[in-house]
């Protein structure tokens, strides 16, 4: 038995397909004609960009916008004027072959990303190396790995599955994915979860241990896998696979049902989205609403700020699709790990503590914030839209944002444009400051949404992308749990709704605890909605008192985790 990181749940049984990409032997070579070489590079660049756009569209249709944005990001990186200029300069001034110059330039860019103490930025190093290899292949006339013609029940074994590899694969033929590298936030993991394919990552030297056609049994939740196992193990995995299939059938029966606990408390199980195209999965899994619409994705993968009209159409489309169900739309949250080159935002030494989210929007009212607020207000006439403000750390930020909203309401009134005058305004609770002034904030807003991903980071003063301190990044830490409990309590005192849109909202070990504390709304990836609804309907909240008291009496993360793993 081997073990790696369980990155996408599910049981996989099938035959190994070892993905061994062609090894490029890039050598330094002097060229005779730089113009010919530049033409070769630019043709390769344009070919690879167009192919990336095509693969992005394939992913967008098959999976959704969020996953397609990985390849959209590749197009942006390849369109970077600095990157292109450095390659062209290297060819011209050094009279060197383009594949060698690409090796030098792309590796320098990758090293910069890699040196950042942030997992998401480090992931861009992987993107840069994927782009480098694809451009080099295009220059050399070599083909990319093609996974479009797989046999049924294939289990893909690779060092890492790049977005360019996975874009064309047929999920109906892939029983599992196993890689030598990668973590739960890697592109391999993101794509596997989106395609609902079991995946295990970071299995040491897996390519040396597996041959084509080896029988593999794998558990994408536990991270356990077997190569050519005994009949007993095979039968055990087949049994688990049947149970998995039956469980999915059970979950289907929860479509159309209310999310109500055994003792009668109704909550909302909502979904997170990034673009209007994601609404397909939200409807497929029958979410009770949209708990988080990340509007920053509308600003990415382009070279200019989306107009008010473009934004209006996007928000309207989602609102109409959801009918009377709530659609919580977060105003622009960029900075930190989200960079948008055309906005010309100067880089902060510590971007997570700098000029980002509400701070940037309030500073750039006229070109960014007012058009977005107007678009949101206009779209509110077509559905149940609610506005959410990110990264709030002071009541003054709320005052200023609400003032701008009221001003834009008056402007719309003057133009005779309809909107929902009683549109709800809420804040994300994702900073330590926000938790400490939750009572103050609750008096000024209609709802809270707890963003646990950042809340953990800011509460624990820990960079979640830094392996050396990653042990501190846990929702089970007593400090984080106490902060969450306090925020819910203050919301209840003020009589406002309180939800959660971070990863913890879909954690089956935490949902009972959050229910007991009084959380009203759980927002998550659409594929987790029915599973969470079933858990809510199976829960008698009043019976959880002893569990809650036991958890809150525990003094360490490890004890909390162990207790909840045993209990839930």
C-alpha positions in Angstrom: 0.0 0.0 0.0 1.2 3.5 -0.9 0.0 6.8 0.5 -0.2 10.3 -0.8 -2.4 13.4 -0.3 -6.1 12.7 -0.9 -7.1 15.6 -3.1 -10.4 14.5 -4.7 -12.8 12.1 -3.0 -13.9 8.9 -4.6 -12.9 5.3 -5.2 -11.0 4.5 -8.4 -10.3 1.0 -9.8 -8.6 0.7 -13.2 -5.5 0.2 -15.3 -2.5 2.5 -15.0 -1.7 4.8 -17.8 1.8 6.2 -17.2 2.0 9.7 -18.7 5.7 10.2 -19.6 6.1 13.5 -21.5 8.8 13.9 -24.0 12.1 14.9 -22.4 13.3 18.1 -24.0 17.1 18.5 -24.4 17.5 22.2 -24.7 20.9 23.2 -25.9 22.5 26.6 -26.3 23.0 27.4 -30.0 24.1 30.4 -31.9 21.8 31.5 -34.8 22.6 33.2 -38.1 19.5 35.2 -38.6 17.7 36.8 -35.6 14.7 37.9 -37.7 14.0 34.3 -38.8 14.3 33.2 -35.2 12.0 35.9 -34.0 9.4 34.9 -36.6 9.7 31.3 -35.4 9.2 32.4 -31.8 6.2 34.6 -32.5 4.5 31.9 -34.6 5.0 29.4 -31.7 3.7 32.0 -29.3 0.6 32.8 -31.3 -0.1 29.0 -31.9 0.2 28.2 -28.2 -2.0 31.1 -27.2 -4.7 30.1 -29.6 -4.5 26.5 -28.5 -4.7 27.6 -24.9 -7.8 29.7 -25.7 -9.4 26.7 -27.4 -8.6 24.4 -24.5 -10.0 27.0 -22.1 -13.3 27.0 -24.0 -13.4 23.2 -23.9 -12.9 23.2 -20.1 -15.5 26.1 -19.8 -18.1 24.1 -21.5 -17.3 20.8 -19.8 -16.6 21.9 -16.3 -17.0 25.6 -15.7 -15.4 29.0 -15.7 -13.3 28.6 -12.6 -11.3 25.7 -14.1 -11.1 27.3 -17.5 -9.5 30.4 -15.8 -6.4 28.3 -15.2 -5.7 28.3 -19.0 -7.0 31.8 -19.4 -4.2 32.7 -16.9 -1.7 31.0 -19.2 -2.9 33.2 -22.1 -2.3 36.2 -19.9 1.2 35.1 -18.9 2.1 34.5 -22.5 0.7 38.0 -23.4 2.9 39.7 -20.7 4.8 42.4 -22.6 7.8 42.0 -20.2 8.1 38.3 -20.9 7.8 38.7 -24.6 10.3 41.6 -24.6 12.9 39.6 -22.6 12.7 36.7 -25.0 12.9 38.9 -28.1 15.8 40.9 -26.6 17.6 37.7 -25.7 17.3 36.5 -29.3 18.4 39.8 -30.8 21.3 40.8 -28.6 22.7 37.3 -27.9 21.9 35.7 -31.2 20.7 32.6 -29.5 18.1 30.0 -30.4 14.6 30.8 -29.1 14.0 27.5 -27.2 17.2 28.3 -25.1 16.2 31.9 -24.5 12.8 30.7 -23.4 14.4 28.3 -21.0 16.4 31.1 -19.4 13.7 33.8 -19.3 10.8 31.5 -18.1 13.0 29.9 -15.4 13.8 33.3 -14.1 10.2 34.3 -14.0 9.3 30.9 -12.4 12.0 31.4 -9.7 10.5 34.8 -8.8 7.1 33.2 -8.3 8.6 30.2 -6.4 10.4 32.5 -4.0 7.2 34.0 -2.8 5.8 32.7 0.5 2.4 32.1 -0.9 1.1 28.8 -2.2 -1.0 30.4 -4.9 1.8 32.5 -6.2 4.1 29.5 -6.1 1.6 27.7 -8.3 2.3 30.3 -10.9 5.8 28.9 -11.1 4.2 25.7 -12.3 2.1 27.6 -14.8 5.2 29.4 -16.1 7.1 26.1 -16.6 4.1 24.5 -18.3 4.0 27.5 -20.7 7.8 27.3 -21.2 7.6 23.6 -22.2 4.7 24.1 -24.5 6.3 27.1 -26.3 9.6 25.1 -26.6 7.6 22.2 -28.2 5.9 24.6 -30.6 9.3 26.0 -31.6 10.7 22.5 -32.1 7.6 21.2 -33.9 6.8 18.7 -31.2 3.3 17.7 -30.1 1.8 18.1 -26.6 0.7 15.0 -24.6 -2.7 13.9 -25.9 -5.1 12.4 -23.4 -8.1 12.5 -25.6 -7.9 8.8 -26.7 -7.9 6.9 -23.4 -9.4 3.5 -22.7 -12.2 3.1 -20.2 -11.3 2.9 -16.5 -7.9 4.5 -17.0 -6.0 5.7 -14.0 -3.5 8.4 -15.0 -0.1 8.3 -13.4 2.1 11.4 -13.9 4.7 13.6 -12.3 2.1 16.3 -12.5 -0.9 16.8 -14.7 -0.7 20.3 -16.3 -3.9 22.1 -17.4 -2.8 21.7 -21.0 -2.8 17.9 -20.5 -6.1 17.7 -18.8 -8.1 20.0 -21.0 -8.9 17.4 -23.6 -9.4 14.3 -21.4 -12.8 12.6 -21.2 -13.8 12.2 -17.5 -16.0 9.3 -18.4 -12.9 7.3 -19.2 -10.7 8.3 -16.3 -11.2 6.3 -13.1 -8.5 8.2 -11.2 -5.5 10.5 -11.2 -2.3 9.9 -9.3 0.7 12.3 -9.4 4.2 12.5 -8.0 3.9 16.1 -7.0 1.2 18.6 -6.1 -1.0 19.5 -3.2 -4.7 20.1 -2.5 -4.5 23.6 -4.2 -2.6 22.5 -7.2 -4.1 22.7 -10.7 -4.3 18.9 -10.8 -6.4 18.9 -7.6 -8.7 21.7 -8.7 -9.4 20.1 -12.1 -9.9 16.6 -10.6 -12.4 17.9 -8.1 -14.2 19.9 -10.8 -14.4 16.8 -13.0 -15.3 14.6 -10.0 -12.4 12.3 -10.6 -10.7 10.6 -7.6 -7.2 12.0 -7.1 -4.2 11.3 -5.0 -1.2 13.6 -5.2 2.4 13.7 -3.9 3.0 9.9 -4.1 6.8 9.6 -4.0 8.4 8.1 -7.1 5.1 6.7 -8.3 6.2 6.6 -11.9 9.1 4.3 -11.0 6.7 2.0 -9.1 3.9 1.6 -11.7 3.9 0.2 -15.2 1.2 0.5 -17.9 -1.8 -1.8 -17.4 -1.0 -2.4 -13.7 -4.2 -2.7 -11.8 -4.7 0.2 -9.4 -7.1 0.6 -6.5 -7.2 4.0 -5.0 -9.1 6.0 -2.4 -9.2 9.7 -3.2 -10.3 10.7 0.3 -7.7 8.8 2.4 -4.9 9.0 -0.1 -4.3 5.2 -0.1 -3.6 3.2 -3.2 -2.6 -0.3 -4.1 -0.7 -1.6 -7.1 -1.8 -5.0 -8.4 -3.5 -5.8 -5.1 -4.8 -9.1 -3.8 -8.3 -10.2 -4.7 -9.4 -9.4 -1.1 -8.3 -5.8 -1.5 -10.0 -5.6 -4.9 -13.3 -6.9 -3.5 -13.1 -4.4 -0.6 -12.6 -1.5 -3.1 -15.4 -2.7 -5.3 -17.7 -2.8 -2.3 -16.7 0.8 -1.4 -17.2 1.8 -5.0 -20.7 0.4 -5.0 -21.4 2.2 -1.7 -20.2 5.4 -3.3 -22.5 5.0 -6.3 -25.4 4.2 -4.0 -24.6 7.2 -1.9 -24.7 9.5 -5.0 -28.1 8.0 -5.8 -29.3 8.8 -2.3 -28.0 12.4 -2.6 -30.1 12.8 -5.8 -33.2 12.4 -3.7 -32.3 15.6 -1.8 -32.9 17.7 -4.8 -35.9 19.9 -4.4 -35.9 19.4 -0.6 -35.5 22.1 2.0 -32.3 22.2 4.1 -34.0 21.6 7.5 -32.5 19.8 10.5 -34.3 17.0 12.4 -35.5 19.5 15.0 -36.9 21.9 12.4 -34.3 24.6 11.9 -34.1 25.7 8.3 -30.8 26.9 6.9 -29.5 27.7 3.4 -27.0 25.5 1.6 -25.7 27.9 -1.0 -22.9 27.7 -3.7 -19.8 29.8 -4.5 -19.3 31.0 -8.1 -16.8 33.1 -10.1 -18.7 33.8 -13.3 -22.2 33.5 -14.7 -21.2 30.3 -16.5 -20.8 28.6 -13.1 -24.6 28.8 -12.6 -25.1 25.6 -14.5 -23.6 23.5 -11.7 -25.4 25.5 -9.0 -28.8 24.6 -10.6 -27.6 21.0 -11.2 -27.0 20.5 -7.5 -30.0 22.5 -6.4 -28.3 25.1 -4.2 -30.5 27.3 -2.0 -28.8 30.4 -3.4 -25.4 31.9 -4.2 -23.5 32.6 -1.0 -20.5 34.1 -2.8 -20.1 35.5 -6.3 -16.4 36.4 -6.7 -16.6 39.4 -9.0 -12.8 39.6 -9.4 -13.0 36.9 -12.1 -14.9 39.3 -14.3 -11.9 41.6 -14.2 -9.4 38.9 -15.0 -8.4 37.5 -18.4 -8.8 40.8 -20.2 -6.8 44.0 -20.8 -9.3 46.6 -19.5 -11.8 47.1 -16.7 -15.2 45.6 -17.6 -17.7 48.3 -18.2 -20.7 49.0 -16.1 -22.9 47.4 -18.8 -20.8 44.3 -19.0 -21.0 43.8 -15.3 -24.7 44.6 -15.2 -25.3 41.8 -17.8 -23.2 39.3 -15.8 -25.0 40.1 -12.5 -28.4 40.1 -14.1 -27.8 36.7 -15.8 -27.1 35.1 -12.4 -30.0 36.9 -10.6 -32.5 35.8 -13.3 -31.3 32.2 -13.3 -31.6 32.0 -9.5 -35.1 33.5 -9.4 -36.1 34.5 -5.9 -33.2 32.7 -4.3 -30.5 35.0 -2.7 -27.5 35.9 -4.7 -24.7 37.4 -2.6 -22.2 39.3 -4.8 -18.9 40.3 -3.3 -17.5 43.6 -4.6 -14.1 43.5 -6.2 -11.5 41.7 -4.1 -8.1 42.0 -5.8 -4.6 42.4 -4.4 -2.8 39.8 -2.4 -2.6 36.7 -4.6 -4.9 38.3 -7.3 -3.0 40.6 -9.6 -4.5 42.4 -12.6 -1.8 44.0 -14.7 -3.9 46.6 -16.5 -4.9 48.2 -13.3 -1.3 49.3 -12.6 -1.4 48.6 -8.9 2.0 49.0 -7.4 3.3 45.9 -5.7 3.1 45.8 -1.9 5.9 44.2 0.1 3.2 42.3 1.9 0.2 42.2 -0.4 -2.1 40.5 2.0 -1.7 43.4 4.5 -1.7 46.1 1.9 -3.6 47.8 -0.8 -6.4 45.4 -1.7 -10.1 44.6 -1.7 -12.3 47.4 -0.1 -9.2 49.5 0.5 -8.5 49.7 -3.2 -12.1 50.2 -4.2 -12.7 53.1 -1.8 -9.5 54.7 -3.2 -10.5 54.2 -6.8 -14.2 55.1 -6.6 -14.7 56.6 -10.0 -13.1 54.1 -12.3 -13.7 50.9 -10.4 -16.2 51.1 -7.5 -19.0 53.4 -8.6 -19.5 51.5 -11.9 -19.6 48.2 -10.1 -22.1 49.5 -7.5 -24.3 50.9 -10.2 -24.2 47.6 -12.1 -25.1 45.7 -8.9 -28.0 48.1 -8.1 -29.4 47.9 -11.7 -29.2 44.1 -11.6 -31.0 44.0 -8.3 -34.2 44.8 -10.2 -34.1 41.4 -11.8 -33.6 39.1 -8.8 -32.6 38.8 -5.1 -29.2 40.4 -5.2 -27.3 41.2 -2.0 -24.0 43.2 -1.8 -21.1 42.0 0.3 -18.0 44.1 1.2 -14.7 42.2 1.5 -11.8 42.6 3.9 -13.5 44.9 6.4 -11.4 46.0 9.3 -13.2 49.2 10.4 -16.7 50.6 10.6 -15.5 53.6 8.6 -15.1 51.4 5.6 -18.7 50.3 5.9 -19.9 53.9 6.3 -18.1 55.0 3.2 -19.3 52.1 1.1 -22.9 52.6 2.2 -22.6 56.3 1.4 -21.5 55.5 -2.1 -24.3 53.1 -2.6 -26.9 55.7 -1.5 -25.3 58.2 -3.8 -25.6 55.8 -6.7 -29.2 55.1 -5.8 -30.0 58.8 -6.1 -28.2 58.9 -9.5 -30.4 56.0 -10.7 -33.5 57.7 -9.4 -32.6 60.8 -11.4 -32.3 58.7 -14.5 -35.5 56.7 -13.8 -33.7 53.4 -13.6 -35.2 50.7 -11.5 -33.4 48.9 -8.6 -34.2 47.2 -5.3 -34.2 50.1 -2.9 -34.1 47.7 0.1 -31.1 45.8 -1.2 -29.2 44.1 1.6 -25.6 45.1 2.4 -23.3 42.7 4.3 -19.7 42.3 5.1 -17.2 39.4 5.0 -15.8 38.6 8.4 -12.2 37.5 7.5 -9.9 39.6 9.7 -9.2 39.5 13.4 -10.3 43.1 13.5 -13.7 42.3 12.1 -14.3 39.6 14.7 -13.4 41.9 17.5 -15.8 44.6 16.3 -18.5 42.2 15.2 -21.0 43.9 17.6 -20.3 47.3 16.0 -20.5 46.0 12.4 -23.7 44.1 13.1 -25.5 47.4 13.8 -24.7 48.7 10.4 -25.2 45.8 8.0 -27.9 43.2 7.1 -25.7 40.1 7.2 -22.3 38.6 7.9 -20.5 36.0 5.8 -17.5 34.4 7.5 -14.6 33.8 5.1 -12.7 31.1 6.9 -9.8 30.8 4.4 -8.5 34.3 5.2 -9.9 34.4 8.8 -7.6 31.5 9.7 -4.6 33.2 8.0 -5.2 36.6 9.7 -6.2 35.1 13.1 -3.2 32.8 13.3 -0.8 35.3 11.6 0.2 32.5 9.2 0.9 32.3 5.5 -1.0 29.3 4.3 1.4 28.9 1.5 4.5 28.6 3.7 5.2 24.9 4.5 7.3 25.8 7.5 4.3 27.3 9.4 1.5 25.4 7.6 0.8 23.4 10.8 -0.8 26.6 12.2 -3.2 26.9 9.3 -6.2 25.0 10.6 -9.8 25.7 11.2 -9.6 23.4 14.2 -7.4 25.8 16.1 -9.2 26.9 19.3 -8.5 30.5 18.5 -10.2 30.2 15.1 -13.2 28.3 16.5 -13.7 30.8 19.3 -13.6 33.7 16.7 -16.2 32.0 14.6 -18.5 31.3 17.6 -18.1 34.9 18.8 -19.1 36.3 15.3 -22.1 34.0 15.1 -23.2 35.1 18.6 -22.9 38.8 17.8 -24.9 38.3 14.6 -27.6 36.6 16.6 -27.7 39.3 19.2 -28.2 41.9 16.4 -30.8 39.8 14.6 -29.0 39.6 11.3 -28.2 36.6 9.2 -24.8 35.0 9.5 -23.3 32.7 6.8 -20.0 31.2 5.9 -18.4 31.0 2.5 -14.9 29.6 3.2 -13.9 25.9 2.9 -15.0 25.1 6.4 -18.6 25.6 5.4 -18.5 22.2 3.6 -16.5 20.4 6.3 -18.8 17.6 7.5 -17.0 17.5 10.9 -17.7 21.2 11.5 -21.2 21.5 10.1 -22.9 20.1 13.2 -20.9 22.5 15.4 -21.8 25.5 13.2 -25.4 24.5 13.3 -25.4 24.4 17.1 -23.9 27.9 17.2 -26.6 29.2 14.9 -25.1 29.6 11.5 -27.8 30.4 9.0 -26.1 29.9 5.7 -23.4 27.5 4.4 -21.9 28.4 1.0 -19.5 26.0 -0.8 -18.6 24.4 -4.1 -21.8 23.3 -5.8 -20.8 19.6 -5.8 -20.9 19.6 -2.0 -24.4 21.0 -1.7 -26.4 17.8 -1.6 -24.0 16.0 0.7 -24.2 19.0 3.1 -28.0 19.1 2.9 -28.2 15.5 3.8 -26.0 16.0 6.8 -28.2 19.0 8.0 -31.4 17.0 7.6 -29.8 14.1 9.6 -28.8 16.3 12.5 -30.7 17.0 15.7 -29.2 20.3 16.7 -30.4 20.3 20.3 -28.6 17.0 20.9 -25.2 18.6 20.1 -24.8 20.5 23.4 -22.5 18.0 25.0 -20.3 17.8 21.8 -20.0 21.6 21.6 -19.0 21.9 25.3 -16.4 19.1 24.9 -14.9 20.8 21.8 -14.7 24.2 23.4 -13.0 22.7 26.4 -10.2 21.3 24.3 -7.0 23.3 24.4 -5.2 22.4 21.2 -5.8 22.0 17.4 -4.8 18.3 17.5 -7.2 17.4 20.2 -10.1 19.3 18.5 -9.3 17.6 15.2 -9.1 14.1 16.8 -12.3 14.6 18.7 -14.3 15.7 15.7 -12.9 13.0 13.5 -14.0 10.4 16.0 -17.4 12.0 16.7 -18.4 13.1 13.2 
